[in-house]
Amino acid sequence: MTPTYDGSPLDGAAYEHVVRLARHAPGRLDDIISVWSSYGLGVFALLMTVAWWRARRADAGAAGLALAVPVVTVVAYCLDLVLKSVVREDRPCRTLHVRTLEACPAPGDWSFPSNHAVIAASAAVALLFVSRRLGAVAVVAALAMGASRVWVGVHYPHDVLAGLLVGALVAVLAMRALRRRSAAVAGRLTTSRLGAFLLTP
């Protein structure tokens, strides 16, 4: 059997403290955090759509960058899957056998880094290159998403921190490279079938 990694020596005590807080928190608060943890990624899709819609009214370069945000997010997610398969860290709810708000994922659904944190951070940082205002909202939402994954019990704090760093790094590198070539890329896209998505008719 392929060995797995036990992340509990890093911050298992902090994880258990957060999980205890969640168990003793008001039920309504737990419900709100659980819903956000499960469905909050939809907010990032909405912010991406708004950013693209606004960018279309500016210029083709800005619209092209906006269209790149979901692509960059998918790239970050794919890298996250590779890291998960390499590290193979067991979920804290399995290693520490604690009662959590969310059902513990099945064995083999690895914990490091956090998918949700990677997706949220990559989307948020990429959005900053398109709209400072929307990006700032997304950054706050990304931090809330990361915290919620520990609160519901499915990730160690270090899983979330690593996910936020991975997502942010991928977004910064990709969006900087794309921004330098935004005019050339937009020129090519304008003459393609994607041209309708770049500028408001």
C-alpha positions in Angstrom: 0.0 0.0 0.0 1.3 3.5 -0.9 2.1 5.4 2.3 0.1 8.4 3.3 1.1 11.6 5.1 -0.1 12.5 8.6 -0.3 16.3 8.8 -1.5 16.4 12.4 2.0 17.1 14.0 2.1 20.4 12.2 -1.1 22.0 13.5 -3.4 19.3 14.6 -3.9 21.0 18.0 -5.0 24.2 16.3 -7.4 22.2 14.1 -8.9 20.5 17.1 -9.4 23.8 18.8 -11.3 25.2 15.8 -13.4 22.1 15.5 -14.3 22.4 19.2 -15.3 26.0 18.7 -17.5 25.0 15.8 -19.2 22.3 17.9 -20.1 24.9 20.6 -21.0 27.8 18.3 -24.6 28.8 17.7 -26.3 26.5 15.3 -27.3 29.3 12.9 -23.6 30.4 12.7 -22.6 26.9 11.9 -25.3 26.6 9.3 -24.2 29.8 7.5 -20.5 28.7 7.5 -21.4 25.3 6.3 -23.5 26.6 3.4 -20.7 29.0 2.5 -18.1 26.2 2.6 -20.2 24.0 0.3 -21.5 26.6 -2.2 -19.5 29.8 -1.8 -17.4 29.1 -4.9 -20.4 30.1 -6.9 -19.7 33.7 -5.8 -16.4 33.7 -7.6 -18.1 32.5 -10.8 -20.5 35.5 -10.4 -17.6 37.9 -9.8 -15.8 36.6 -12.9 -19.0 37.2 -15.0 -19.4 40.7 -13.7 -15.7 41.5 -14.3 -16.0 40.2 -17.9 -19.2 42.2 -18.5 -17.6 45.4 -17.3 -14.4 44.8 -19.2 -16.2 44.4 -22.5 -17.2 48.1 -22.2 -13.6 49.1 -21.8 -11.4 47.6 -24.4 -10.6 44.2 -26.0 -7.4 43.8 -23.9 -9.3 44.2 -20.6 -12.0 41.8 -21.8 -9.3 39.3 -22.8 -7.8 39.4 -19.3 -11.3 38.9 -17.8 -11.8 35.9 -20.0 -8.5 34.5 -18.8 -9.6 34.5 -15.1 -11.6 31.2 -15.2 -8.8 29.6 -17.4 -6.2 30.5 -14.8 -8.4 29.2 -12.1 -8.7 25.8 -13.8 -4.9 25.7 -14.3 -4.5 26.3 -10.5 -7.0 23.6 -9.7 -5.2 21.1 -12.0 -1.9 21.9 -10.2 -3.7 21.3 -6.9 -4.7 17.9 -8.0 -1.2 17.0 -8.9 0.1 18.2 -5.5 -2.6 16.2 -3.7 -1.6 13.0 -5.5 2.0 13.5 -4.6 1.6 14.5 -0.9 -1.3 12.1 -0.2 -2.2 13.7 3.2 -5.1 12.1 5.0 -8.0 14.3 6.0 -7.7 15.5 9.6 -11.2 14.2 10.4 -9.9 10.7 9.6 -6.5 11.0 11.4 -7.7 12.6 14.6 -11.2 11.0 14.6 -13.1 14.1 15.7 -16.7 14.9 15.2 -17.1 17.6 12.5 -19.8 19.7 11.0 -19.3 18.3 7.5 -19.1 14.6 6.8 -15.5 13.5 6.5 -14.5 12.9 2.8 -13.9 9.3 1.7 -10.4 7.7 2.1 -8.3 8.7 -0.9 -9.8 12.2 -1.1 -6.6 13.9 0.0 -6.4 17.0 2.2 -3.3 18.9 1.1 -3.7 21.5 -0.3 -7.3 22.6 0.0 -9.1 22.6 -3.4 -11.5 25.3 -2.3 -8.6 27.5 -1.1 -6.7 27.1 -4.4 -9.8 27.9 -6.5 -10.8 30.8 -4.4 -7.3 32.4 -4.2 -6.5 31.9 -7.9 -9.8 33.5 -8.9 -9.5 36.4 -6.4 -5.9 37.3 -7.3 -6.6 37.0 -11.1 -9.6 39.2 -10.6 -7.4 41.9 -9.1 -5.7 42.2 -12.5 -9.1 43.0 -14.1 -10.9 45.1 -11.4 -9.4 46.2 -8.1 -12.8 46.6 -6.5 -14.1 43.2 -7.6 -10.8 41.6 -6.8 -10.8 43.1 -3.3 -14.3 41.6 -2.7 -13.0 38.2 -4.0 -9.9 38.3 -1.7 -12.1 38.7 1.4 -14.3 35.9 0.1 -11.3 33.7 -0.5 -10.1 34.2 3.0 -13.6 33.4 4.3 -13.7 30.3 2.2 -10.3 29.0 3.5 -11.3 29.6 7.1 -14.7 27.8 6.6 -12.9 24.7 5.4 -11.2 24.4 8.8 -14.3 25.3 10.7 -16.4 22.5 9.1 -13.5 20.1 9.9 -12.3 18.9 6.5 -8.9 20.6 6.4 -6.0 21.5 8.6 -5.0 25.2 8.7 -1.8 24.4 6.8 -3.9 22.8 4.0 -5.8 26.1 3.6 -2.7 28.3 3.8 -0.9 26.2 1.2 -4.0 26.3 -1.0 -4.2 30.1 -0.8 -0.5 30.5 -1.6 -0.6 28.0 -4.5 -3.7 29.7 -6.0 -2.3 33.2 -5.6 1.1 32.3 -7.0 -0.4 30.6 -10.1 -2.7 33.6 -10.7 0.1 36.2 -10.3 2.5 34.5 -12.7 -0.2 33.7 -15.3 -1.9 37.1 -15.2 1.3 39.0 -15.3 2.4 37.1 -18.4 -1.0 37.5 -20.0 -1.1 41.3 -19.2 2.2 41.8 -21.0 0.7 40.2 -24.2 -2.9 41.3 -23.7 -3.0 43.5 -26.8 -1.6 40.8 -29.1 -3.8 38.1 -27.7 -6.9 40.4 -27.9 -6.1 41.2 -31.5 -6.1 37.5 -32.4 -9.2 36.8 -30.4 -11.1 39.7 -31.9 -10.8 38.1 -35.4 -11.8 34.7 -34.1 -15.1 33.3 -33.0 -14.5 34.6 -29.5 -14.5 38.2 -30.8 -18.1 38.7 -29.7 -17.1 38.1 -26.1 -14.4 40.9 -26.1 -16.3 44.0 -26.8 -19.9 45.3 -26.4 -21.4 45.5 -29.9 
